[in-house]
């Protein structure tokens, strides 16, 4: 598990007409999500060599502790329109401890065992590798079928 909340994630920008598929414009739009790093190969080609798909892709360094944005208003002279964001390969992120690598539902810092017997049982099971256990709002449970 990493102790940082920042990750590099590709975002897909949907609903963008061809004249806006320039790196400078794509970076300005992607800046709403985080710090743009690069565009994909298709978006980086000169306009005459480019094949246009259904979305532009931008690699962004983003803070996962912030709310994800799925839509942004792009304003141009005399008109405005919305574009939609789709995130590719978002890492697991816990909103409780702000760490990458797991979700809140299985955060070991969110729900601690309440008595020493449960703590000892957990240590025993972990050391011997007999069972994997999951910490839930109801307490510790054996990991089966998830």
C-alpha angles and dihedrals in degrees: 000000000000122000093217131089096207123098139164110244133172114233126198116217111208127190098035119136121224098261089065095054094100119120093238093053093042090052091050091052095043090049087079089069100039143298111329114227106174145334124240122262094264093053093045097057121100113269095254093053097042125107111207119223129179096280144022118233125217129179109226134185102222139178106239092199088071122083114269115247118218100177136030133184113237111203123202131169109298096354145048136199140182126246124194127226126215120187122221121211099347108191120238108272129187115217090197102059097015094234131138116234106058144032129248091256091067099031110138090204095055099061118024123188111265103216136040094245091062091047092051092046090052092050091048093050092047095048095047093039091225097135139005114227133204125214109221135165087268092054133258117347134180114259107245128150101356 
